[in-house]
Amino acid sequence: MIKSMTGFGRSEVVTDERKITIELKSVNHRYLDLSIKMPKKLSFLEGSIRNLMKTYIQRGKVDVYITYEDYTINNGTLKYNKELAAEYIACLKQIQQDFDLDYDIKVSTLSRYPDILTMEEQSVDEEELWSILEPPVREACEKFVQTRTQEGHNLEKDLLEKLDGLDKKVTRIEERSPEVVNAYRTKLEAKVSELLEDTQIDDNRIAAEVILFSDKICNDEETVRLHSHVKNMKKMLTTETEGIGRKLDFMAQEMNREANTILSKSSDMEISDIAIDLKTEIEKIREQIQNIE
């Protein structure tokens, strides 16, 4: 089944030690564009996250949001910068002497100065952290694919209906074309008879003119190719599952080219109207195809 390029997936894991939330949102894009926003402490895992997601996603602009909260009490260490504190004190003493001020520095005041006390995170076990993060990332990807598949089902249904309608219009052009030639012959014979009055009409000359006209407006090649494109597109929609968006878009371009040729050859108002309808429907199909992965 085909997949849409719009999708959403979310996974959350909450334990006594941590809370992890993964969210994926996507829109249409020509290629795969992964934008990952996550805490700095997880940045070393970005490559693993990307590689995992690429096994689930082929195309689309995907925004990934990862939050990680660690509740363990030993996830950081408080550090005291003695050298910096000594510099602060020396500077404060100098200010006191220069301006004859009271020296009233307290420990509580000094501890609030920048970088006197800092919290340093303890080193983490990369393999252990990835083993914790991978399951929710995979779950979010699986839910993401589910929403894309469901939307893809709706797209497939809509496209198949549009293709059926397109095929009927092509068939109507095939049915109408011989009528146009016959009408031209009748009109030509009537005009020649009017001009020549009682003079005998040269049937061979009439036949030759009709053949020339028929060749000029002939759209057999275009209608055959359109039927073929419709058939192949329907087959792809119902049998192929991965990365068919580009192929379908190319086929839609070819279909539009055939419709343009039919329109340019047409001298009949009904065929021209049908050809315009063909172009309109093909454009609608192309718009839908843009949503397919």
BALOBA-1460 file (C-alpha; in Angstrom, 3 decimals):
// residues 293
<rec num="1" residu="m" x="0.000" y="0.000" z="0.000"/>
<rec num="2" residu="i" x="1.222" y="3.491" z="-0.823"/>
<rec num="3" residu="k" x="2.114" y="5.967" z="1.911"/>
<rec num="4" residu="s" x="1.382" y="9.656" z="2.228"/>
<rec num="5" residu="m" x="4.205" y="12.081" z="2.996"/>
<rec num="6" residu="t" x="2.183" y="13.724" z="5.761"/>
<rec num="7" residu="g" x="2.219" y="11.884" z="9.051"/>
<rec num="8" residu="f" x="2.518" y="12.066" z="12.825"/>
<rec num="9" residu="g" x="3.977" y="9.698" z="15.392"/>
<rec num="10" residu="r" x="4.460" y="10.003" z="19.151"/>
<rec num="11" residu="s" x="5.916" y="7.821" z="21.848"/>
<rec num="12" residu="e" x="6.442" y="8.463" z="25.547"/>
<rec num="13" residu="v" x="8.215" y="6.427" z="28.205"/>
<rec num="14" residu="v" x="7.907" y="7.409" z="31.868"/>
<rec num="15" residu="t" x="9.692" y="5.564" z="34.681"/>
<rec num="16" residu="d" x="10.914" y="6.440" z="38.167"/>
<rec num="17" residu="e" x="14.276" y="7.323" z="36.652"/>
<rec num="18" residu="r" x="13.448" y="9.223" z="33.460"/>
<rec num="19" residu="k" x="10.882" y="10.536" z="31.004"/>
<rec num="20" residu="i" x="11.428" y="10.317" z="27.247"/>
<rec num="21" residu="t" x="9.106" y="11.816" z="24.627"/>
<rec num="22" residu="i" x="9.517" y="11.387" z="20.873"/>
<rec num="23" residu="e" x="7.389" y="13.235" z="18.284"/>
<rec num="24" residu="l" x="7.566" y="13.100" z="14.485"/>
<rec num="25" residu="k" x="5.695" y="15.407" z="12.112"/>
<rec num="26" residu="s" x="6.125" y="15.537" z="8.345"/>
<rec num="27" residu="v" x="5.046" y="17.446" z="5.247"/>
<rec num="28" residu="n" x="5.766" y="17.011" z="1.541"/>
<rec num="29" residu="h" x="9.321" y="17.265" z="0.283"/>
<rec num="30" residu="r" x="11.145" y="16.092" z="-2.795"/>
<rec num="31" residu="y" x="13.717" y="14.176" z="-0.757"/>
<rec num="32" residu="l" x="14.128" y="13.015" z="2.838"/>
<rec num="33" residu="d" x="14.908" y="15.942" z="5.139"/>
<rec num="34" residu="l" x="15.238" y="15.032" z="8.816"/>
<rec num="35" residu="s" x="15.357" y="17.924" z="11.285"/>
<rec num="36" residu="i" x="16.094" y="16.632" z="14.789"/>
<rec num="37" residu="k" x="15.754" y="18.791" z="17.896"/>
<rec num="38" residu="m" x="16.955" y="17.145" z="21.101"/>
<rec num="39" residu="p" x="18.931" y="17.835" z="24.307"/>
<rec num="40" residu="k" x="22.631" y="18.460" z="23.897"/>
<rec num="41" residu="k" x="23.474" y="15.442" z="26.032"/>
<rec num="42" residu="l" x="21.923" y="13.194" z="23.351"/>
<rec num="43" residu="s" x="23.674" y="14.793" z="20.378"/>
<rec num="44" residu="f" x="26.164" y="11.935" z="20.086"/>
<rec num="45" residu="l" x="23.228" y="9.652" z="19.235"/>
<rec num="46" residu="e" x="22.009" y="11.708" z="16.271"/>
<rec num="47" residu="g" x="23.674" y="9.435" z="13.718"/>
<rec num="48" residu="s" x="22.033" y="6.336" z="15.201"/>
<rec num="49" residu="i" x="18.653" y="8.081" z="15.314"/>
<rec num="50" residu="r" x="18.921" y="9.147" z="11.664"/>
<rec num="51" residu="n" x="19.952" y="5.674" z="10.504"/>
<rec num="52" residu="l" x="17.032" y="4.098" z="12.352"/>
<rec num="53" residu="m" x="14.512" y="6.567" z="10.939"/>
<rec num="54" residu="k" x="15.758" y="6.058" z="7.390"/>
<rec num="55" residu="t" x="14.633" y="2.434" z="7.617"/>
<rec num="56" residu="y" x="11.061" y="3.693" z="8.068"/>
<rec num="57" residu="i" x="10.993" y="6.870" z="5.940"/>
<rec num="58" residu="q" x="12.064" y="7.476" z="2.326"/>
<rec num="59" residu="r" x="10.750" y="10.981" z="1.529"/>
<rec num="60" residu="g" x="9.335" y="14.052" z="3.253"/>
<rec num="61" residu="k" x="10.407" y="16.910" z="5.481"/>
<rec num="62" residu="v" x="10.284" y="15.371" z="8.945"/>
<rec num="63" residu="d" x="10.572" y="17.390" z="12.158"/>
<rec num="64" residu="v" x="11.686" y="15.267" z="15.103"/>
<rec num="65" residu="y" x="11.345" y="16.473" z="18.690"/>
<rec num="66" residu="i" x="13.037" y="14.539" z="21.489"/>
<rec num="67" residu="t" x="12.819" y="15.458" z="25.171"/>
<rec num="68" residu="y" x="14.749" y="13.626" z="27.877"/>
<rec num="69" residu="e" x="14.340" y="14.190" z="31.610"/>
<rec num="70" residu="d" x="16.593" y="12.346" z="34.051"/>
<rec num="71" residu="y" x="15.249" y="12.006" z="37.605"/>
<rec num="72" residu="t" x="18.233" y="10.176" z="39.096"/>
<rec num="73" residu="i" x="19.965" y="12.100" z="41.898"/>
<rec num="74" residu="n" x="23.452" y="11.170" z="40.735"/>
<rec num="75" residu="n" x="23.135" y="12.507" z="37.225"/>
<rec num="76" residu="g" x="25.345" y="15.484" z="38.002"/>
<rec num="77" residu="t" x="28.145" y="16.640" z="40.290"/>
<rec num="78" residu="l" x="28.459" y="20.046" z="41.966"/>
<rec num="79" residu="k" x="31.861" y="21.627" z="41.341"/>
<rec num="80" residu="y" x="33.485" y="24.466" z="43.336"/>
<rec num="81" residu="n" x="35.930" y="26.701" z="41.460"/>
<rec num="82" residu="k" x="38.363" y="27.735" z="44.199"/>
<rec num="83" residu="e" x="40.695" y="29.716" z="41.907"/>
<rec num="84" residu="l" x="37.842" y="31.806" z="40.520"/>
<rec num="85" residu="a" x="36.481" y="32.446" z="44.011"/>
<rec num="86" residu="a" x="39.932" y="33.713" z="45.086"/>
<rec num="87" residu="e" x="39.976" y="36.136" z="42.162"/>
<rec num="88" residu="y" x="36.517" y="37.434" z="43.076"/>
<rec num="89" residu="i" x="37.629" y="37.991" z="46.682"/>
<rec num="90" residu="a" x="40.822" y="39.766" z="45.596"/>
<rec num="91" residu="c" x="38.869" y="42.078" z="43.329"/>
<rec num="92" residu="l" x="36.304" y="42.806" z="46.018"/>
<rec num="93" residu="k" x="39.037" y="43.609" z="48.543"/>
<rec num="94" residu="q" x="40.626" y="45.969" z="46.037"/>
<rec num="95" residu="i" x="37.276" y="47.721" z="45.517"/>
<rec num="96" residu="q" x="36.873" y="48.019" z="49.318"/>
<rec num="97" residu="q" x="40.312" y="49.642" z="49.654"/>
<rec num="98" residu="d" x="39.922" y="51.946" z="46.665"/>
<rec num="99" residu="f" x="36.627" y="53.373" z="47.859"/>
<rec num="100" residu="d" x="36.943" y="52.872" z="51.637"/>
<rec num="101" residu="l" x="33.910" y="50.631" z="51.836"/>
<rec num="102" residu="d" x="32.814" y="48.080" z="54.448"/>
<rec num="103" residu="y" x="34.032" y="44.599" z="53.697"/>
<rec num="104" residu="d" x="30.845" y="42.553" z="54.049"/>
<rec num="105" residu="i" x="31.270" y="39.619" z="51.677"/>
<rec num="106" residu="k" x="29.502" y="36.442" z="52.858"/>
<rec num="107" residu="v" x="29.774" y="32.889" z="51.616"/>
<rec num="108" residu="s" x="26.126" y="32.892" z="50.532"/>
<rec num="109" residu="t" x="26.742" y="36.002" z="48.432"/>
<rec num="110" residu="l" x="29.980" y="34.729" z="46.867"/>
<rec num="111" residu="s" x="28.401" y="31.372" z="45.967"/>
<rec num="112" residu="r" x="25.920" y="33.152" z="43.687"/>
<rec num="113" residu="y" x="28.637" y="34.709" z="41.557"/>
<rec num="114" residu="p" x="28.902" y="33.240" z="38.030"/>
<rec num="115" residu="d" x="30.793" y="29.946" z="37.735"/>
<rec num="116" residu="i" x="31.736" y="29.686" z="41.423"/>
<rec num="117" residu="l" x="29.467" y="26.674" z="41.763"/>
<rec num="118" residu="t" x="28.645" y="24.665" z="38.649"/>
<rec num="119" residu="m" x="26.806" y="21.445" z="37.976"/>
<rec num="120" residu="e" x="28.729" y="19.015" z="35.825"/>
<rec num="121" residu="e" x="26.925" y="16.063" z="34.306"/>
<rec num="122" residu="q" x="28.516" y="12.720" z="34.862"/>
<rec num="123" residu="s" x="29.758" y="10.809" z="31.851"/>
<rec num="124" residu="v" x="27.142" y="8.528" z="30.338"/>
<rec num="125" residu="d" x="27.349" y="5.057" z="28.927"/>
<rec num="126" residu="e" x="26.520" y="5.609" z="25.243"/>
<rec num="127" residu="e" x="25.428" y="2.055" z="24.558"/>
<rec num="128" residu="e" x="23.217" y="2.000" z="27.641"/>
<rec num="129" residu="l" x="21.616" y="5.331" z="26.741"/>
<rec num="130" residu="w" x="20.939" y="4.179" z="23.172"/>
<rec num="131" residu="s" x="19.362" y="0.974" z="24.474"/>
<rec num="132" residu="i" x="17.010" y="3.184" z="26.508"/>
<rec num="133" residu="l" x="16.266" y="5.637" z="23.692"/>
<rec num="134" residu="e" x="15.936" y="3.240" z="20.754"/>
<rec num="135" residu="p" x="12.613" y="1.560" z="21.746"/>
<rec num="136" residu="p" x="10.599" y="4.816" z="22.004"/>
<rec num="137" residu="v" x="12.204" y="6.135" z="18.785"/>
<rec num="138" residu="r" x="11.236" y="2.937" z="16.985"/>
<rec num="139" residu="e" x="7.712" y="3.032" z="18.430"/>
<rec num="140" residu="a" x="7.245" y="6.656" z="17.305"/>
<rec num="141" residu="c" x="8.441" y="5.702" z="13.806"/>
<rec num="142" residu="e" x="6.023" y="2.771" z="13.641"/>
<rec num="143" residu="k" x="3.085" y="4.984" z="14.649"/>
<rec num="144" residu="f" x="4.289" y="7.581" z="12.165"/>
<rec num="145" residu="v" x="4.251" y="4.993" z="9.369"/>
<rec num="146" residu="q" x="0.758" y="3.885" z="10.416"/>
<rec num="147" residu="t" x="-0.654" y="7.386" z="9.934"/>
<rec num="148" residu="r" x="1.138" y="7.691" z="6.591"/>
<rec num="149" residu="t" x="-0.246" y="4.333" z="5.481"/>
<rec num="150" residu="q" x="-3.794" y="5.260" z="6.451"/>
<rec num="151" residu="e" x="-3.565" y="8.545" z="4.584"/>
<rec num="152" residu="g" x="-1.968" y="6.646" z="1.692"/>
<rec num="153" residu="h" x="-5.018" y="4.376" z="1.559"/>
<rec num="154" residu="n" x="-7.258" y="7.429" z="1.159"/>
<rec num="155" residu="l" x="-4.971" y="8.807" z="-1.549"/>
<rec num="156" residu="e" x="-4.997" y="5.495" z="-3.413"/>
<rec num="157" residu="k" x="-8.789" y="5.338" z="-3.387"/>
<rec num="158" residu="d" x="-9.102" y="8.905" z="-4.659"/>
<rec num="159" residu="l" x="-6.486" y="8.431" z="-7.386"/>
<rec num="160" residu="l" x="-8.040" y="5.197" z="-8.653"/>
<rec num="161" residu="e" x="-11.398" y="6.943" z="-8.974"/>
<rec num="162" residu="k" x="-9.808" y="9.831" z="-10.850"/>
<rec num="163" residu="l" x="-7.956" y="7.436" z="-13.169"/>
<rec num="164" residu="d" x="-11.181" y="5.565" z="-13.954"/>
<rec num="165" residu="g" x="-12.805" y="8.860" z="-14.903"/>
<rec num="166" residu="l" x="-9.773" y="9.773" z="-16.997"/>
<rec num="167" residu="d" x="-9.903" y="6.478" z="-18.860"/>
<rec num="168" residu="k" x="-13.579" y="7.033" z="-19.715"/>
<rec num="169" residu="k" x="-12.804" y="10.463" z="-21.175"/>
<rec num="170" residu="v" x="-10.069" y="8.962" z="-23.372"/>
<rec num="171" residu="t" x="-12.531" y="6.311" z="-24.559"/>
<rec num="172" residu="r" x="-15.015" y="9.040" z="-25.434"/>
<rec num="173" residu="i" x="-12.350" y="10.764" z="-27.573"/>
<rec num="174" residu="e" x="-11.757" y="7.470" z="-29.397"/>
<rec num="175" residu="e" x="-15.485" y="7.128" z="-30.018"/>
<rec num="176" residu="r" x="-15.886" y="10.702" z="-31.171"/>
<rec num="177" residu="s" x="-12.916" y="10.825" z="-33.573"/>
<rec num="178" residu="p" x="-14.498" y="8.682" z="-36.379"/>
<rec num="179" residu="e" x="-17.646" y="10.798" z="-36.083"/>
<rec num="180" residu="v" x="-15.559" y="13.919" z="-36.731"/>
<rec num="181" residu="v" x="-14.064" y="12.372" z="-39.880"/>
<rec num="182" residu="n" x="-17.491" y="11.268" z="-41.160"/>
<rec num="183" residu="a" x="-18.930" y="14.702" z="-40.453"/>
<rec num="184" residu="y" x="-16.029" y="16.289" z="-42.350"/>
<rec num="185" residu="r" x="-16.658" y="14.012" z="-45.344"/>
<rec num="186" residu="t" x="-20.364" y="14.862" z="-45.369"/>
<rec num="187" residu="k" x="-19.617" y="18.559" z="-45.088"/>
<rec num="188" residu="l" x="-16.965" y="18.382" z="-47.833"/>
<rec num="189" residu="e" x="-19.274" y="16.513" z="-50.210"/>
<rec num="190" residu="a" x="-22.052" y="19.013" z="-49.612"/>
<rec num="191" residu="k" x="-19.748" y="21.949" z="-50.256"/>
<rec num="192" residu="v" x="-18.286" y="20.417" z="-53.426"/>
<rec num="193" residu="s" x="-21.786" y="19.581" z="-54.705"/>
<rec num="194" residu="e" x="-22.854" y="23.157" z="-54.109"/>
<rec num="195" residu="l" x="-19.878" y="24.510" z="-56.019"/>
<rec num="196" residu="l" x="-20.011" y="22.060" z="-58.919"/>
<rec num="197" residu="e" x="-23.805" y="21.866" z="-59.075"/>
<rec num="198" residu="d" x="-24.604" y="19.253" z="-61.777"/>
<rec num="199" residu="t" x="-20.991" y="18.290" z="-62.465"/>
<rec num="200" residu="q" x="-20.055" y="14.785" z="-61.332"/>
<rec num="201" residu="i" x="-18.093" y="14.658" z="-58.057"/>
<rec num="202" residu="d" x="-14.718" y="12.919" z="-58.104"/>
<rec num="203" residu="d" x="-15.043" y="10.392" z="-55.277"/>
<rec num="204" residu="n" x="-11.312" y="9.668" z="-55.310"/>
<rec num="205" residu="r" x="-10.485" y="13.332" z="-54.748"/>
<rec num="206" residu="i" x="-12.995" y="13.495" z="-51.904"/>
<rec num="207" residu="a" x="-11.499" y="10.343" z="-50.378"/>
<rec num="208" residu="a" x="-7.985" y="11.797" z="-50.635"/>
<rec num="209" residu="e" x="-9.067" y="15.011" z="-48.867"/>
<rec num="210" residu="v" x="-10.771" y="13.028" z="-46.134"/>
<rec num="211" residu="i" x="-7.637" y="10.909" z="-45.629"/>
<rec num="212" residu="l" x="-5.493" y="14.035" z="-45.331"/>
<rec num="213" residu="f" x="-7.884" y="15.485" z="-42.781"/>
<rec num="214" residu="s" x="-8.025" y="12.216" z="-40.883"/>
<rec num="215" residu="d" x="-4.229" y="12.032" z="-40.678"/>
<rec num="216" residu="k" x="-4.077" y="15.621" z="-39.472"/>
<rec num="217" residu="i" x="-6.453" y="15.114" z="-36.562"/>
<rec num="218" residu="c" x="-5.515" y="11.492" z="-35.818"/>
<rec num="219" residu="n" x="-4.961" y="10.993" z="-32.072"/>
<rec num="220" residu="d" x="-4.727" y="7.199" z="-31.992"/>
<rec num="221" residu="e" x="-1.163" y="7.198" z="-30.652"/>
<rec num="222" residu="e" x="-2.021" y="9.649" z="-27.897"/>
<rec num="223" residu="t" x="-5.140" y="7.812" z="-26.745"/>
<rec num="224" residu="v" x="-3.358" y="4.442" z="-26.758"/>
<rec num="225" residu="r" x="-0.530" y="5.887" z="-24.650"/>
<rec num="226" residu="l" x="-3.005" y="7.510" z="-22.276"/>
<rec num="227" residu="h" x="-4.799" y="4.194" z="-21.756"/>
<rec num="228" residu="s" x="-1.415" y="2.575" z="-21.147"/>
<rec num="229" residu="h" x="-0.351" y="5.242" z="-18.637"/>
<rec num="230" residu="v" x="-3.636" y="4.908" z="-16.756"/>
<rec num="231" residu="k" x="-3.282" y="1.131" z="-16.630"/>
<rec num="232" residu="n" x="0.334" y="1.266" z="-15.447"/>
<rec num="233" residu="m" x="-0.413" y="3.927" z="-12.857"/>
<rec num="234" residu="k" x="-3.283" y="1.881" z="-11.407"/>
<rec num="235" residu="k" x="-1.040" y="-1.174" z="-11.289"/>
<rec num="236" residu="m" x="1.663" y="0.748" z="-9.427"/>
<rec num="237" residu="l" x="-0.861" y="2.124" z="-6.941"/>
<rec num="238" residu="t" x="-2.203" y="-1.321" z="-6.107"/>
<rec num="239" residu="t" x="0.957" y="-3.446" z="-6.199"/>
<rec num="240" residu="e" x="3.988" y="-1.306" z="-5.327"/>
<rec num="241" residu="t" x="4.512" y="0.052" z="-1.815"/>
<rec num="242" residu="e" x="7.774" y="1.967" z="-1.588"/>
<rec num="243" residu="g" x="9.039" y="5.160" z="-3.183"/>
<rec num="244" residu="i" x="6.630" y="5.370" z="-6.134"/>
<rec num="245" residu="g" x="5.878" y="9.079" z="-5.805"/>
<rec num="246" residu="r" x="8.551" y="10.186" z="-8.288"/>
<rec num="247" residu="k" x="7.567" y="7.504" z="-10.825"/>
<rec num="248" residu="l" x="3.911" y="8.495" z="-10.654"/>
<rec num="249" residu="d" x="4.771" y="12.162" z="-11.042"/>
<rec num="250" residu="f" x="6.786" y="11.416" z="-14.177"/>
<rec num="251" residu="m" x="3.909" y="9.382" z="-15.632"/>
<rec num="252" residu="a" x="1.472" y="12.218" z="-14.901"/>
<rec num="253" residu="q" x="3.748" y="14.604" z="-16.810"/>
<rec num="254" residu="e" x="3.681" y="12.234" z="-19.782"/>
<rec num="255" residu="m" x="-0.112" y="12.019" z="-19.584"/>
<rec num="256" residu="n" x="-0.377" y="15.796" z="-19.634"/>
<rec num="257" residu="r" x="1.863" y="15.899" z="-22.718"/>
<rec num="258" residu="e" x="-0.474" y="13.481" z="-24.555"/>
<rec num="259" residu="a" x="-3.529" y="15.559" z="-23.595"/>
<rec num="260" residu="n" x="-1.823" y="18.687" z="-24.908"/>
<rec num="261" residu="t" x="-1.143" y="16.959" z="-28.235"/>
<rec num="262" residu="i" x="-4.769" y="15.838" z="-28.562"/>
<rec num="263" residu="l" x="-5.924" y="19.389" z="-27.858"/>
<rec num="264" residu="s" x="-3.541" y="20.894" z="-30.408"/>
<rec num="265" residu="k" x="-4.688" y="18.453" z="-33.132"/>
<rec num="266" residu="s" x="-8.390" y="18.816" z="-32.461"/>
<rec num="267" residu="s" x="-10.705" y="20.701" z="-34.819"/>
<rec num="268" residu="d" x="-13.818" y="19.454" z="-33.032"/>
<rec num="269" residu="m" x="-15.326" y="21.380" z="-30.130"/>
<rec num="270" residu="e" x="-16.394" y="18.281" z="-28.215"/>
<rec num="271" residu="i" x="-12.953" y="16.667" z="-28.398"/>
<rec num="272" residu="s" x="-11.349" y="19.962" z="-27.429"/>
<rec num="273" residu="d" x="-13.608" y="20.203" z="-24.384"/>
<rec num="274" residu="i" x="-12.777" y="16.632" z="-23.390"/>
<rec num="275" residu="a" x="-9.054" y="17.301" z="-23.835"/>
<rec num="276" residu="i" x="-9.329" y="20.347" z="-21.566"/>
<rec num="277" residu="d" x="-11.135" y="18.185" z="-19.002"/>
<rec num="278" residu="l" x="-8.318" y="15.654" z="-19.344"/>
<rec num="279" residu="k" x="-5.718" y="18.311" z="-18.556"/>
<rec num="280" residu="t" x="-7.736" y="19.480" z="-15.554"/>
<rec num="281" residu="e" x="-8.080" y="15.952" z="-14.173"/>
<rec num="282" residu="i" x="-4.423" y="15.156" z="-14.791"/>
<rec num="283" residu="e" x="-3.436" y="18.272" z="-12.865"/>
<rec num="284" residu="k" x="-5.621" y="17.139" z="-9.955"/>
<rec num="285" residu="i" x="-3.920" y="13.746" z="-10.109"/>
<rec num="286" residu="r" x="-0.493" y="15.389" z="-10.080"/>
<rec num="287" residu="e" x="-1.450" y="17.428" z="-7.026"/>
<rec num="288" residu="q" x="-2.433" y="14.258" z="-5.192"/>
<rec num="289" residu="i" x="0.702" y="12.465" z="-6.323"/>
<rec num="290" residu="q" x="2.788" y="15.182" z="-4.668"/>
<rec num="291" residu="n" x="1.552" y="13.778" z="-1.351"/>
<rec num="292" residu="i" x="2.830" y="10.262" z="-2.034"/>
<rec num="293" residu="e" x="6.122" y="9.083" z="-0.522"/>
